[in-house]
Amino acid sequence: MSALAIHHLEHERKRELYREAFEFLRPGGVFVNLDHVASPTVNLHLAFFDAIDEPIENEDPSDRLLDVHTQLGWLVDIGFEDVDCLWKWRELALLAAVRQPRAIADGQAGGRTGAVARPGGVGSRCPAAARTVGRPLDGASRARTDDLVAASDALSS
């Protein structure tokens, strides 16, 4: 789990860190990152600063913001499953991904698809983040996904 740190890294280092997290996790392990992300437009970026009542002049020069869609794509490309943006408010987003269970890692369940965890979930919270929708989740993945969705819903309340 990481919070409000990775966005300070250069983009290539972010991608490397995601790969390191994947390699560190055991099959079935979950990677979660709550972080500052790029707005899709300058107007939305300015609106974020207005919403948090912070002058744009106070923008942190160490921020290296990147859009949600690109980061989710990296997680899928690295090999994570059930990649999703579970919650987003303006320039804050909660990204989650599961290292594939051993059966999938060993090729016994048809390989990776980069499946989004819950139908409609991306569209309702991270419309720009939709990647792919693939195979149905197995029981263990569904349980982990349900836990992540519950945590996301608690954050939204």
C-alpha positions in Angstrom: 0.0 0.0 0.0 1.2 3.5 -0.8 -0.4 6.9 -0.2 0.5 10.3 -1.6 4.1 9.4 -2.5 4.6 7.8 -5.9 3.4 10.9 -7.8 6.7 12.6 -6.9 8.7 10.0 -9.0 9.6 10.5 -12.6 7.2 8.5 -14.8 9.7 5.8 -15.8 10.6 5.3 -12.1 6.9 4.9 -11.3 6.6 2.1 -13.8 9.7 0.4 -12.4 8.3 0.7 -8.9 5.0 -0.9 -10.0 7.1 -3.8 -11.5 9.0 -4.1 -8.2 5.8 -4.3 -6.3 4.5 -7.0 -8.6 7.7 -9.0 -8.1 7.6 -8.5 -4.4 4.0 -9.7 -3.9 3.0 -13.3 -3.6 0.4 -14.6 -6.0 -2.9 -13.3 -4.7 -1.3 -10.3 -3.1 -2.9 -6.8 -3.6 -1.2 -3.6 -4.6 -3.1 -0.4 -3.6 -2.0 3.2 -4.3 -3.9 6.3 -3.2 -2.2 9.1 -5.0 -2.4 12.5 -6.7 -3.0 12.0 -10.5 -3.1 14.3 -13.5 -6.3 16.0 -14.5 -7.3 15.4 -18.2 -7.4 19.2 -18.9 -5.9 22.4 -17.6 -9.3 23.7 -16.6 -9.9 20.6 -14.4 -6.5 21.0 -12.9 -7.4 24.6 -12.0 -10.7 23.4 -10.6 -9.0 20.9 -8.4 -6.9 23.7 -6.8 -10.1 25.8 -6.4 -11.9 22.9 -4.8 -9.2 22.4 -2.2 -9.0 26.2 -1.7 -5.4 26.4 -2.6 -3.9 29.0 -4.9 -2.4 27.5 -8.1 0.8 29.4 -7.2 1.3 26.9 -4.3 1.4 24.0 -6.7 4.2 21.6 -5.6 7.0 21.7 -8.2 8.1 18.2 -7.2 4.8 16.7 -8.4 5.1 14.5 -11.5 1.5 13.8 -12.2 0.3 11.1 -14.6 -3.2 10.2 -15.7 -5.1 7.2 -14.3 -5.5 5.5 -17.7 -1.7 5.3 -18.3 -1.0 3.9 -14.8 -3.7 1.3 -15.0 -2.3 0.2 -18.4 1.1 -0.2 -16.9 -0.3 -2.4 -14.1 -2.0 -4.6 -16.7 1.1 -4.8 -18.9 3.2 -5.7 -15.9 1.0 -8.7 -15.2 -1.5 -7.6 -12.5 -5.1 -8.8 -12.6 -8.3 -7.1 -11.5 -6.7 -3.7 -12.2 -9.1 -0.9 -11.3 -9.5 2.6 -10.2 -11.7 2.0 -7.1 -12.3 5.7 -6.2 -11.5 9.1 -7.8 -12.2 12.6 -6.8 -10.6 15.2 -9.2 -6.8 14.7 -8.9 -7.0 12.0 -6.2 -7.4 8.3 -7.1 -7.3 4.9 -5.4 -5.7 2.3 -7.8 -5.7 -1.4 -7.0 -4.4 -4.5 -8.6 -4.0 -8.1 -7.7 -1.0 -10.3 -8.5 -2.5 -13.3 -10.3 -3.1 -16.4 -8.2 -0.6 -19.2 -8.6 -3.0 -21.3 -10.8 -3.1 -18.5 -13.3 0.6 -17.8 -13.0 1.3 -21.4 -13.8 -0.9 -21.2 -16.9 -3.7 -23.4 -15.4 -6.6 -20.9 -15.7 -6.2 -19.5 -19.2 -3.6 -16.8 -18.7 -4.0 -13.1 -17.8 -6.6 -10.8 -19.2 -6.2 -7.6 -17.3 -9.9 -7.9 -16.3 -11.6 -5.0 -14.6 -12.8 -6.1 -11.2 -16.5 -5.1 -11.4 -18.8 -4.3 -14.3 -19.6 -0.6 -14.5 -17.2 0.2 -11.7 -14.7 2.0 -13.8 -17.3 4.0 -15.7 -18.9 5.2 -12.5 -15.8 6.3 -10.8 -13.0 6.6 -13.3 -14.5 7.0 -16.8 -11.1 7.6 -18.5 -9.6 4.5 -16.9 -11.6 1.7 -18.7 -9.0 -0.8 -20.0 -10.4 -4.3 -20.7 -13.2 -6.5 -19.4 -12.3 -10.2 -19.5 -13.0 -13.4 -17.8 -15.3 -13.9 -14.8 -13.4 -13.7 -11.4 -12.7 -16.9 -9.5 -14.0 -17.1 -5.9 -10.7 -15.9 -4.3 -10.4 -13.0 -6.7 -14.1 -12.0 -6.1 -13.6 -12.0 -2.3 -10.5 -9.8 -2.6 -12.3 -7.5 -5.1 -15.4 -7.3 -2.8 -13.1 -6.2 0.1 -11.5 -3.5 -2.1 -14.9 -2.3 -3.3 -16.1 -2.1 0.3 -13.0 -0.1 1.3 -13.6 2.2 -1.7 -17.3 2.7 -0.8 -16.3 3.5 2.8 -13.9 6.2 1.5 -16.7 7.6 -0.7 -19.1 7.9 2.2 
